[in-house]
């Protein structure tokens, strides 16, 4: 894709490989499968989330969570904040859904165990959650991989046009956003609002017009007022369960 720098080999394996023998992961409200994808002699472990396994929600369009996983990956990659594993949308054994590269986790790794040593990387994730309007940033959704990188997963509850930020990451509340991160947001805004750009067109197939406009408005807000939001005592700010 011309607008974003995606690992083309991984993307091709995930998009074209054979998904074999999916194993249901018993935890979680939506059906999630662990399996391998095999393509031209190469194998990769993946997480497969079919649309048919999504539980209906009153505040998100039914059957849209897999699209939001993919939109989150594209948005983070367009920012060059590569904390979301490579993700594609494709057909699988149980129909269309998202397929995401599986990341090996360091034992006992979660937001609270990595926060002190990874402030800058977690600021990126916190800011990404603000612009994507993430309603489900649990502690277990941030971790260190065995590769030493900070990763973030589970981005199905994103891009609602109504402000729904629910997260365990409140360490940066009411603090200034770093200038380089603001500059990257500004460049992202130019990309996604350019009507001839590939990411503009793809995001508009994944999100409703209202959701896309709200995304642009949130980015504009944080470019113009680069302060992390404050905890709002009048609504739920932390997902349940929080871990």
Secondary structure, DSSP 4 states (H G I P E B T S, - for coil): -TTS---HHHHHHHHHSEEEEEEEE-SSSS-EEEEEEEETTEEEEEEEEEGGGPPP-SSS-TT-HHHHHHHHHHHHHHTT---SPPEEEEEETTEEEEEEE--PBPTT-SHHHHTTT-HHHHHHHHHHHHHHT-S-B-GGGEEEBTTS-EEE----S---SS----BS--TTTT-BPPHHHHHHHHHHHHHHH-TTSHHHHHHHHHS-HHHHHHHHHHHHHHHHS-BPPPP-TTS--S-SS--
